[in-house]
Amino acid sequence: MRLTPELLVECYRRGLFPMADSDGRVGFYRADPRAVLELDALHVSKSLRRVLRRGVYEVRVDRDFEAVIRACADRPETWISEEIIQAFLGLHARGLAHSVEAYRQGQLTGGLYGVTLGGAFFGESMFSRAPDASKVCLVRLVERLRERGYVLLDCQVQSDHLARMGAVEIPEAEFMRRLAGALRLSRSFA
């Protein structure tokens, strides 16, 4: 089965997310527990607050979505195959996938990308080539989601990095209940 933007949308609506194996075959997965970042519980350290205040990075949205997803895939072990990249580029063209990007002296130094459906943002991946660049993007993402009335930021699987930023794990059943409510909302990321 070919991975298409339409298939991705249907899978996200069902609480699934894609990952490619080392051979590039794409499968869909669930996580139980599911990691989420409560929009009102983002933890911003003192040092990160200083970075934000000083404006170390210029933050842009959707300036170079493809560069962000390719940078996220550029690591020794990745779940982001070329097929996934192409499907997400299709989602981006439809206004359903977005990137938040950090630039320093005109160079892309960090970013993240994900999918928006209703009042939910499904965070997919992030990368950083400079200290705190991806964290700055996450802070700006949360601010944007709050401003626009989003209610769910899905992080899929917990990591130490996300836990330090305030992500928590919830049972899959609770995630699905919250997802159903978020999908009933009409929100605009732009």
C-alpha positions as MATLAB code, in Angstrom:
seq = 'MRLTPELLVECYRRGLFPMADSDGRVGFYRADPRAVLELDALHVSKSLRRVLRRGVYEVRVDRDFEAVIRACADRPETWISEEIIQAFLGLHARGLAHSVEAYRQGQLTGGLYGVTLGGAFFGESMFSRAPDASKVCLVRLVERLRERGYVLLDCQVQSDHLARMGAVEIPEAEFMRRLAGALRLSRSFA';
ca = [
       0.000    0.000    0.000;
       1.371    3.380   -1.018;
       1.663    6.028    1.692;
      -0.459    9.018    0.702;
      -1.467   12.213    2.485;
      -5.035   10.882    2.658;
      -3.892    7.669    4.341;
      -1.817    9.681    6.831;
      -4.827   11.835    7.747;
      -6.991    8.766    8.325;
      -4.323    7.150   10.489;
      -3.799   10.255   12.624;
      -7.551   10.497   13.150;
      -7.374    6.946   14.539;
      -4.452    7.705   16.854;
      -1.811    5.995   14.686;
       1.527    7.398   13.553;
       3.929    6.223   10.822;
       7.458    4.910   11.202;
       9.716    3.273    8.642;
      11.967    0.352    9.532;
      15.617    0.086    8.485;
      14.532   -1.274    5.086;
      12.229    1.707    4.508;
       8.968   -0.233    5.002;
       6.369    2.005    6.643;
       4.198    0.752    9.463;
       1.661    2.468   11.689;
       1.909    2.417   15.455;
       0.176    3.391   18.679;
       1.789    4.160   21.999;
       0.336    3.172   25.353;
       0.996    5.210   27.343;
       0.949    8.188   24.976;
       3.134   11.233   25.555;
       1.417   14.615   25.428;
       2.544   18.105   26.315;
      -0.166   19.999   28.147;
      -0.190   23.460   26.603;
      -0.397   25.160   29.986;
       2.352   23.008   31.545;
       5.334   23.731   29.309;
       8.488   23.933   31.422;
      10.903   26.635   30.288;
      14.189   26.629   32.206;
      15.848   29.875   33.300;
      18.630   29.418   30.763;
      16.122   28.817   27.953;
      14.169   31.915   29.034;
      17.393   33.918   28.631;
      17.930   32.502   25.134;
      14.353   33.436   24.202;
      14.662   36.924   25.714;
      17.955   37.625   23.923;
      16.484   36.558   20.579;
      19.394   34.247   19.793;
      17.320   32.583   17.063;
      15.002   33.989   14.452;
      11.928   31.735   14.465;
       9.843   31.190   11.348;
       6.886   28.967   10.511;
       6.723   26.976    7.263;
       9.615   28.836    5.613;
      11.348   25.591    4.577;
       9.275   22.577    5.595;
      11.239   20.190    3.393;
      14.590   21.231    4.888;
      13.201   20.588    8.383;
      11.870   17.107    7.662;
      15.089   16.163    5.844;
      17.190   17.461    8.753;
      15.072   15.386   11.144;
      15.745   12.318    8.968;
      19.484   13.013    8.747;
      20.754   10.764   11.530;
      22.363    7.328   11.652;
      19.111    5.597   12.631;
      15.905    7.167   11.412;
      12.295    6.183   11.050;
      11.754    8.908    8.410;
      12.036    7.277    4.979;
      11.831    8.993    1.593;
       8.269    7.662    1.266;
       7.344    9.352    4.560;
       9.028   12.576    3.443;
       7.068   12.637    0.194;
       3.746   11.942    1.932;
       4.409   14.715    4.462;
       5.318   17.120    1.672;
       1.881   16.334    0.257;
       0.297   17.062    3.647;
       2.228   20.312    3.844;
       0.983   21.332    0.381;
      -2.578   20.759    1.667;
      -1.936   22.951    4.729;
      -2.020   20.041    7.188;
       1.687   19.683    8.035;
       3.752   22.532    9.434;
       7.257   23.332   10.564;
       8.650   25.701   13.159;
      12.218   26.699   12.326;
      15.082   28.387   14.169;
      17.627   30.399   12.164;
      20.893   31.956   13.256;
      22.740   34.257   10.870;
      20.454   33.032    8.098;
      21.254   29.345    8.673;
      18.643   26.767    9.677;
      19.867   25.563   13.078;
      16.867   23.718   14.472;
      13.266   22.877   13.884;
      10.315   20.607   14.340;
       7.388   19.490   12.244;
       4.009   17.897   12.720;
       0.445   17.511   11.534;
      -2.610   19.580   12.433;
      -6.143   18.193   12.431;
      -8.926   20.075   14.190;
      -7.590   21.258   17.550;
      -4.763   18.708   17.651;
      -1.106   19.040   16.701;
       0.727   15.746   16.220;
       4.403   16.408   16.803;
       6.536   14.198   14.603;
      10.202   15.034   15.004;
      12.673   17.758   15.865;
      16.347   18.447   15.283;
      18.984   20.824   16.566;
      22.328   21.870   15.147;
      22.938   24.513   17.825;
      22.265   24.717   21.569;
      18.585   25.161   22.467;
      17.440   25.636   18.840;
      14.823   22.865   18.924;
      13.706   23.907   22.417;
      13.098   27.455   21.177;
      10.976   26.004   18.373;
       8.962   23.940   20.840;
       8.289   26.988   23.019;
       7.143   28.994   19.987;
       4.978   26.086   18.823;
       3.219   25.890   22.192;
       2.653   29.675   22.171;
       1.138   29.448   18.686;
      -1.117   26.529   19.640;
      -2.351   28.373   22.741;
      -3.044   31.561   20.753;
      -5.085   29.633   18.197;
      -7.123   27.557   20.640;
      -5.568   24.127   20.140;
      -6.238   21.637   22.925;
      -3.903   18.680   22.253;
      -0.170   18.443   21.535;
       0.669   14.804   20.839;
       4.322   13.835   21.385;
       3.679   10.117   20.752;
       6.507    8.531   22.765;
       8.077   10.029   25.873;
      11.750   11.009   25.856;
      13.977   12.579   28.489;
      14.095   15.782   26.429;
      10.290   16.022   26.225;
       9.881   15.119   29.900;
      12.194   18.002   30.869;
       9.991   20.320   28.797;
       6.880   19.105   30.655;
       5.517   16.224   28.559;
       3.596   13.579   30.493;
       2.308   10.127   29.671;
      -1.389    9.315   29.643;
      -3.196    6.028   28.983;
      -4.045    5.416   25.340;
      -7.774    5.336   26.144;
      -7.541    8.844   27.605;
      -5.536   10.023   24.591;
      -8.198    8.679   22.217;
     -10.953   10.420   24.211;
      -9.056   13.713   24.097;
      -8.260   13.221   20.417;
     -11.952   12.749   19.592;
     -12.748   16.065   21.282;
      -9.874   17.863   19.571;
     -10.927   16.594   16.129;
     -14.374   18.159   16.577;
     -12.788   21.624   16.762;
     -12.026   23.898   13.841;
      -8.650   25.578   14.268;
      -6.201   27.272   11.920;
      -2.443   26.949   12.378;
      -1.636   29.627    9.790;
];
